[in-house]
Amino acid sequence: MAEIKKVVLAYSGGLDTSIIIPWLKENYNNCEVIAVAADVGQGKELSGLEEKAKKTGASKLYIEDLNQVFVEDFIFPTVKAGAVYENKYLLGTSFARPIIAKRIVEIAKAEGADAICHGCTGKGNDQVRFELAIKAFAPEMKIIAPWRIWNLKSREEEIEYAEAHNIPLNITRETNYSKDKNIWHLSHEGLDLEDPANEPKYDEILELGVSPMKAPDKATYVTLHFEKGVPTAIDGEKMDGVSIVKKLNELGGANGIGIADMVENRLVGMKSRGVYETPGGTILYHAHNKLEEICLDRDTYHYKQGVALRFAELVYYGQWFTPLREALSAFVDSTQETVTGDVKLKLYKGNIIDAGVTSPYSLYDEEIATFDEDEVYNQADSAGFINLFGLPIKVQAMKKAKNQQQ
C-alpha cells in the first residue's frame, strides 16, 4: 500500500465503515484514522458513534451538523427544479453525498490528511458522487475505496470480519438490509428485495411511517405556503426548512405517503431494486407542482419539465458541483419568482388529494375560462387560430390526396 500517515474517513457507524477503521490501520502501517460523521438527519444512528469509532481505532470523530445547509442549499433547489429520477426516486441519497464530501474535504485539509476514504461499494452510485465532489474541491487528494481493493466480497464476509475484530454491530444476518437514512428519506436494499418478484415486507422494514393499509380511516388536511418556490409555512405557522421537512415527514408517514418500490438504472450500468420512504418530500413535490400549475405560463412550465429530467440526472450522477447544474439552478430560480401562494392537500391512505390552491400571481382567469357567458373572450376567434395552426396538416393531406390521384 502507498505511504499514508493520516486518513479522513466518511464514517456512518454502519457495517462498512465500522470495519474500515481497523482495516485501514492493518493495511496502511497503523496510519492515523480520523472519522467524520455528517449529521444530515439520521437521528439516533449518531448515538454512541464517538465511543464506537475510537474503540475500533479512530483517533477522533467529528460529528458535523449539516441539516440546515442540506435542506436549504440542496433539497429545496432540487424540489424547485421538480427533479425526479425515473419518475419515482426523489434523490434522497443522491444529493446528500455532495454536501457530506465537501465537508470531509474541508476537514481533511484542516487536518493535513494524506487521503480520504469512503465505504462505497464498487457497484454503486455513491462512489461516483463522493469522488466527484472530492475532485471538485481537492483534485490532488488521494482517495481510498476499500471495496475496490480488499478481499471481502460480501456483507456476510464483512460481518465475519467484524466478529473476528470484536466490532459491535446493530444488525443481524437476517436484518442485514443496506439502508441509508437522512432527514429527507430512508432507503432499503438487499436481502429479499434483490428479487423484484418479492413483495416488500412493509410491516417489517418501514421506519418513517406506516403502509397505506395501516393508515387512519380519516383524512388529514394540510396547507403549505411557498415564497418563490420555497416552503415557508405549514397551516399558517412559519417554520424553517428543517422543521418543515420534519413536520411533513410526520404527517406523511402517519398517512402512508411516499413509499416507492422501484427498479432503477444505476449510473454504473446495472439495474437495482430498492424501496424508498420519502413521506415529507412526496408532499412537498406534489404541493410545489400544484402551485406551478397556476403560476407558470405554458411554455415555461413545459420547458421546465425537460430541465427537471436533466437536473435529476445530474443529481443522481453526482454532478452537483458542475457548471451545468449551477446554470440549470439559475434558470429554475428565475422561474420561481412568481411561485408564491398556498396549497391545500388532503392526505389519505397513501394518496395526496388536491384540495385547493391560491396565489397572488395566478395566471388562471376564471372569467376567461368559464363555461358561462363572458365579455372577454370571443369564441369566434378560435376558427382563424385553428385554420392557421392546422395549415401544415391540411397542406400535407391535400398533397397526399393529389399524389394518390396521379
C-alpha atoms as one frame of an Amber mdcrd trajectory, in Angstrom:
protein
   0.000   0.000   0.000   1.046   3.594  -0.588   2.626   5.549   2.244  -0.319
   7.057   4.094   0.089   8.617   7.543  -3.323  10.188   8.084  -6.702   9.294
   6.579 -10.046  11.031   6.963 -12.877   8.520   6.754 -16.501   9.235   5.819
 -17.972   7.434   8.817 -21.551   6.370   9.469 -21.003   3.653  12.046 -22.702
   1.142   9.786 -21.293  -2.198   8.727 -18.942  -0.946   6.001 -17.322   1.971
   7.794 -17.156   0.133  11.133 -14.758  -2.444   9.745 -12.882   0.016   7.535
 -11.162   1.685  10.515  -9.233  -1.435  11.636  -8.731  -2.449   8.002  -7.045
   0.874   7.232  -4.742   0.554  10.228  -3.839  -3.022   9.253  -3.081  -2.164
   5.648  -1.535   1.299   5.887   1.117   0.819   8.568  -1.081   1.750  11.520
  -1.949   5.116   9.973  -3.998   7.641  11.921  -7.696   7.440  11.069  -9.931
  10.447  11.659 -13.628   9.670  11.342 -16.163  12.224  10.130 -19.877  11.630
  10.626 -22.114  14.090   8.816 -25.386  14.754  10.580 -27.915  15.052   7.772
 -30.822  13.864   9.867 -30.009  10.258  10.773 -31.253  10.830  14.294 -30.457
   8.044  16.758 -27.997   6.455  14.313 -25.446   9.022  15.533 -25.812   7.954
  19.148 -22.668   6.388  20.612 -20.620   6.894  17.446 -17.676   8.602  19.126
 -17.096   5.748  21.554 -17.513   3.191  18.798 -15.158   4.970  16.391 -12.404
   5.330  18.981 -12.755   1.750  20.220 -12.236   0.472  16.693  -9.105   2.580
  16.194 -10.032   6.137  15.174  -8.054   8.916  16.819 -11.046  11.247  16.852
 -14.548  11.702  15.479 -16.093  14.821  14.005 -19.891  14.988  14.041 -20.897
  17.801  11.713 -24.446  19.199  11.779 -25.245  19.835   8.115 -29.049  19.679
   8.330 -29.835  23.316   7.587 -27.417  23.595   4.674 -28.605  20.244   3.342
 -32.240  21.322   3.306 -31.795  24.893   2.093 -28.943  24.510  -0.395 -29.501
  21.012  -1.773 -33.020  19.726  -1.092 -35.083  22.844  -1.797 -33.231  23.726
  -5.039 -33.956  20.194  -6.260 -37.623  20.463  -5.298 -37.866  23.809  -7.092
 -36.452  22.119 -10.175 -39.083  19.385  -9.905 -36.273  16.868 -10.386 -37.323
  13.217 -10.045 -35.154  10.334 -11.244 -37.011   7.825 -13.413 -40.440   9.071
 -12.323 -40.139   7.769  -8.752 -36.890   8.479  -6.948 -36.786  11.778  -5.049
 -32.981  11.672  -4.876 -32.660  11.245  -1.112 -29.247   9.605  -1.095 -28.033
  11.383  -4.214 -27.960  14.985  -3.035 -26.748  14.075   0.458 -23.398  12.827
  -0.817 -22.027  16.091  -2.289 -22.596  18.079   0.905 -21.019  15.312   3.017
 -17.997  15.010   0.730 -17.471  18.774   0.639 -17.321  18.965   4.434 -14.999
  15.966   4.604 -12.614  17.674   2.202 -12.606  20.777   4.395 -11.750  18.694
   7.467  -9.122  16.673   5.578  -7.374  19.864   4.534  -7.537  21.293   8.047
  -6.113  18.052   9.468  -3.369  17.799   6.861  -4.578  14.370   5.777  -2.903
  12.349   3.040  -6.076  10.664   1.874  -9.855  10.470   2.132 -11.573   7.115
   2.484 -15.174   6.089   1.870 -17.096   2.834   2.297 -18.991   2.842  -1.002
 -19.055  -0.365  -2.991 -17.666  -0.700  -6.485 -21.156  -1.495  -7.768 -22.959
   1.578  -6.506 -23.604   5.201  -7.391 -22.261   6.666  -4.160 -18.619   6.045
  -5.039 -19.103   8.381  -8.006 -20.967  11.010  -6.010 -18.360  11.132  -3.241
 -15.370  11.145  -5.524 -16.668  13.757  -7.970 -17.260  16.107  -5.049 -13.788
  15.381  -3.665 -12.266  16.085  -7.063 -14.153  19.375  -7.220 -12.574  20.668
  -4.006  -9.349  18.672  -3.612  -8.292  17.347  -7.036  -4.893  16.326  -5.676
  -6.259  14.286  -2.759  -5.714  10.518  -2.740  -8.947   8.534  -2.422  -9.093
   5.110  -0.767 -12.075   2.902  -1.621 -11.627  -0.400   0.280 -14.448  -2.177
  -1.557 -12.397  -1.880  -4.744  -9.229  -3.380  -3.300  -9.869  -5.588  -0.259
 -10.574  -9.319  -0.279 -14.021  -9.099   1.310 -16.647  -9.943  -1.292 -19.981
  -9.715   0.524 -21.794  -8.274   3.503 -21.653 -11.762   5.044 -17.848 -11.655
   4.938 -17.942  -8.137   6.390 -19.947  -9.408   9.353 -17.434 -12.214   9.859
 -14.589  -9.666   9.783 -16.411  -7.522  12.360 -16.968 -10.504  14.632 -13.303
 -11.506  14.367 -12.249  -7.994  15.367 -14.847  -7.628  18.158 -16.595  -4.766
  16.396 -20.165  -4.307  17.687 -22.892  -4.185  15.028 -26.523  -3.109  15.283
 -27.657  -5.563  12.591 -28.006  -9.317  12.227 -27.665 -11.551   9.220 -31.461
 -11.652   8.978 -31.921  -7.861   9.091 -28.874  -7.017   7.047 -30.595  -4.633
   4.637 -28.443  -1.930   3.143 -30.052   1.286   4.367 -29.422   4.986   4.028
 -31.273   7.456   6.219 -31.322  11.223   6.371 -33.823  13.980   7.090 -35.345
  13.519   3.623 -35.708   9.771   3.208 -34.858   6.194   4.109 -33.778   3.627
   1.524 -33.848  -0.172   1.760 -31.856  -2.533  -0.472 -30.599  -6.111  -0.344
 -31.820  -9.437   1.079 -35.283 -10.396  -0.263 -35.551  -7.051  -2.088 -32.898
  -8.150  -4.556 -35.567 -10.216  -6.326 -38.129  -7.858  -7.931 -40.681 -10.680
  -7.765 -40.786 -10.406  -3.966 -43.302  -8.091  -2.360 -41.561  -5.890   0.223
 -42.206  -6.771   3.851 -43.548  -3.330   4.635 -44.646  -4.159   8.159 -41.059
  -5.151   8.942 -38.980  -2.577   7.077 -40.887   0.718   7.237 -39.482   3.181
   9.761 -40.677   6.642   8.734 -44.344   5.739   8.610 -46.932   3.056   8.012
 -48.193   1.340   4.889 -51.361   2.782   3.306 -53.270  -0.263   4.562 -52.481
   0.708   8.160 -53.063   4.438   7.748 -56.027   6.072   9.528 -59.509   5.922
   8.013 -59.804   9.688   8.437 -58.108  12.118   6.055 -55.575  14.717   7.221
 -55.659  18.223   5.717 -52.507  20.301   5.424 -51.838  23.710   3.857 -48.365
  24.671   2.659 -47.251  28.219   1.921 -44.482  28.891  -0.592 -42.414  32.009
  -1.250 -40.661  31.975  -4.631 -40.850  28.194  -4.757 -39.565  27.646  -1.210
 -41.898  26.291   1.502 -42.051  28.685   4.441 -45.118  27.706   6.487 -47.443
  24.831   7.354 -51.054  25.563   8.280 -50.214  29.228   8.715 -47.262  28.642
  11.043 -43.941  29.936   9.755 -41.131  27.403  10.021 -37.529  26.995   8.957
 -36.727  24.450   6.272 -35.563  21.695   8.624 -38.727  21.966  10.723 -40.922
  21.881   7.623 -39.342  18.677   6.335 -39.613  17.029   9.758 -43.248  18.054
  10.190 -44.220  16.811   6.738 -42.419  13.537   7.398 -44.618  13.058  10.447
 -47.834  13.891   8.591 -46.923  11.912   5.505 -45.607   8.918   7.396 -48.737
   8.655   9.525 -50.872   8.583   6.363 -48.807   6.077   4.367 -47.475   8.695
   1.941 -44.273   8.428  -0.098 -43.408   4.731  -0.345 -41.725   3.910  -3.653
 -40.718   0.432  -4.807 -38.607   0.691  -7.944 -36.020  -0.964 -10.140 -33.728
   1.862 -11.185 -30.875   2.235 -13.637 -27.680   2.901 -11.737 -25.035   5.144
 -13.219 -22.581   2.233 -13.353 -24.858   0.397 -15.774 -26.762  -2.213 -13.794
 -30.337  -2.206 -12.581 -31.022  -2.325  -8.842 -34.167  -2.685  -6.774 -34.876
  -0.540  -3.757 -37.697   0.646  -1.540 -37.678   4.328  -0.627 -39.568   6.113
   2.120 -39.936   9.828   1.414 -43.157  10.948   3.110 -42.499  14.657   3.562
 -40.653  15.001   0.287 -43.512  13.452  -1.665 -45.899  16.008  -0.172 -43.535
  18.885  -0.970 -43.046  17.847  -4.588 -46.796  17.477  -5.077 -47.621  20.825
  -3.492 -44.890  22.691  -5.373 -46.014  21.302  -8.725 -49.630  22.193  -7.923
 -48.640  25.792  -7.285 -46.626  25.941 -10.502 -49.727  24.836 -12.420 -51.318
  28.214 -11.825 -48.216  30.419 -11.564 -46.165  29.444 -14.620 -47.088  30.146
 -18.224 -47.468  27.155 -20.528 -44.144  27.408 -22.384 -42.080  27.901 -19.231
 -43.918  25.085 -17.465 -43.363  22.661 -20.344 -39.727  23.631 -20.882 -39.047
  23.314 -17.175 -40.284  19.718 -17.261 -37.428  18.893 -19.645 -34.969  20.739
 -17.413 -36.228  18.694 -14.455 -35.239  15.438 -16.154 -31.699  16.665 -16.849
 -31.412  18.165 -13.370 -32.407  14.821 -11.837 -29.735  13.036 -13.869 -27.064
  15.488 -12.740 -28.008  14.992  -9.098 -28.233  11.204  -9.440 -24.880  11.050
 -11.260 -23.114  13.078  -8.557 -22.589  16.129 -10.768 -23.849  18.701  -8.284
 -20.692  20.799  -8.323 -20.679  21.377 -12.074 -21.277  24.440 -14.266 -24.317
  22.823 -15.882 -26.080  22.137 -12.570 -25.387  25.678 -11.448 -26.686  27.066
 -14.736 -29.851  24.983 -14.536 -30.394  26.153 -10.962 -30.118  29.746 -12.178
 -32.810  29.040 -14.775 -35.000  27.349 -12.176 -34.634  30.256  -9.759 -35.763
  32.671 -12.467 -38.920  30.620 -12.991 -39.731  30.719  -9.284 -40.127  34.481
  -8.961 -43.913  34.168  -9.048 -44.291  30.724  -7.437 -45.793  32.106  -4.247
 -49.036  31.020  -2.649 -50.896  28.388  -0.665 -51.617  24.763  -1.496 -54.169
  22.758   0.467 -53.879  18.977   0.360 -55.784  16.024   1.751 -53.688  13.040
   2.855 -55.495   9.727   2.886 -54.136   6.171   2.898 -51.127   6.791   0.700
 -52.884   9.330  -1.531 -52.331  13.062  -1.873 -55.566  14.702  -2.983 -55.672
  18.319  -4.131 -57.969  20.456  -2.003 -57.353  23.981  -3.296 -54.606  26.332
  -4.484 -54.299  30.138  -4.424 -51.636  32.628  -5.453 -51.434  36.401  -5.922
 -49.585  35.600  -9.162 -52.078  33.081 -10.500 -52.435  33.102 -14.291 -55.767
  31.366 -14.060 -58.577  33.758 -15.016 -61.978  32.421 -14.110 -63.717  34.991
 -16.279 -61.867  33.754 -19.361 -62.051  30.046 -18.528 -65.712  29.961 -17.519
 -68.311  27.867 -19.384 -70.841  30.567 -18.609 -71.367  33.749 -20.595 -68.466
  36.168 -20.546 -67.482  39.508 -22.083 -63.729  38.964 -22.519 -63.397  36.054
 -24.927 -64.769  35.857 -28.445 -65.203  32.182 -29.275 -65.384  33.008 -32.999
 -61.690  33.957 -32.878 -60.773  30.309 -32.471 -61.737  29.461 -36.066 -58.935
  31.551 -37.538 -56.472  30.215 -34.992 -57.336  26.615 -35.883 -57.051  27.347
 -39.629 -53.530  28.706 -39.194 -52.440  26.160 -36.592 -53.732  23.300 -38.727
 -52.435  24.639 -42.066 -49.404  22.272 -42.237 -51.678  19.264 -41.599 -54.140
  20.457 -44.238 -51.430  21.024 -46.853 -49.920  17.611 -46.191 -53.289  15.899
 -46.533 -54.073  17.756 -49.762 -50.665  16.847 -51.215 -51.117  13.193 -50.213
 -54.547  13.049 -51.838 -53.241  14.661 -55.022 -50.384  12.156 -55.299 -52.783
   9.252 -54.882 -54.901  10.527 -57.783 -51.937  10.595 -60.195
